[in-house]
């Protein structure tokens, strides 16, 4: 199963930078960092655009085992576009 199949709506809508929201193709952003999971199970994501602006988003994964797998896969995809990250296999 690919990341984009495991995370509903990947590459995610709602990327924000302060009060601004990313309104272009989210696949154009590159994944820069993954933090978490937090105590509530959220993974905090940071992505960058072509102008080197940083955008943030978060996802909550209810299943603890899947959360660890998704966090690992996202960490391995740092530096890739969000579209490319979505193609990474969870079991690979």
C-alpha positions in Angstrom: 0.0 0.0 0.0 1.3 3.5 -0.9 1.3 6.4 1.5 -1.3 8.2 -0.6 -3.7 5.3 -0.2 -3.1 5.1 3.6 -3.6 8.8 4.3 -6.9 10.1 3.1 -6.6 13.2 0.8 -2.8 12.9 0.4 -1.0 15.3 -0.4 -3.3 17.0 2.0 -5.1 20.3 1.8 -4.8 23.1 4.3 -1.1 23.8 4.2 -0.6 27.1 6.1 2.1 29.7 6.6 0.9 32.1 9.3 -2.5 33.3 8.2 -1.9 32.2 4.5 -3.1 29.0 3.0 -1.4 27.2 0.1 -3.8 27.4 -2.8 -1.8 25.8 -5.5 -1.1 22.1 -6.3 0.2 20.7 -3.0 2.3 18.2 -5.0 4.6 21.2 -5.8 5.7 21.4 -2.2 8.7 19.4 -0.9 8.6 17.7 2.4 11.2 19.3 4.7 10.5 17.8 8.1 8.3 15.4 10.1 7.7 15.8 13.8 5.9 13.4 16.1 3.8 11.6 16.7 2.5 13.8 19.5 0.7 12.5 22.6 -2.5 12.9 20.6 -1.2 10.9 17.7 -0.7 13.9 15.4 2.2 14.1 12.9 3.4 17.6 12.2 4.7 18.2 8.7 6.7 21.0 7.2 7.0 21.5 3.5 8.8 24.1 1.3 7.8 25.8 -1.9 10.0 27.1 -4.8 10.6 30.4 -3.0 11.9 28.5 0.1 8.8 29.5 2.2 7.9 26.9 4.8 4.3 25.6 5.0 2.9 23.5 7.8 0.2 20.9 8.2 -0.6 18.0 10.5 -2.4 14.6 10.3 -3.8 12.4 13.0 -3.5 8.7 12.6 -5.7 6.8 15.1 -4.0 3.4 14.8 -0.7 3.5 16.8 1.1 0.9 14.6 0.1 2.6 11.4 1.1 6.0 12.9 4.7 4.7 13.4 4.8 3.2 9.9 3.5 6.4 8.4 5.9 8.5 10.4 8.8 6.3 9.3 7.8 6.5 5.6 7.3 10.3 5.8 10.8 10.7 7.4 12.3 8.6 4.6 10.6 10.9 2.0 12.1 14.2 3.3 13.4 16.1 0.4 10.9 14.7 -2.1 7.8 16.5 -3.4 4.6 15.6 -1.6 3.4 13.9 -4.8 6.6 11.7 -4.8 6.2 11.0 -1.1 2.7 9.7 -1.8 4.1 7.0 -4.0 6.3 5.5 -1.3 5.2 2.0 -0.3 4.4 1.6 3.4 5.8 -1.9 3.6 9.0 -1.2 1.7 
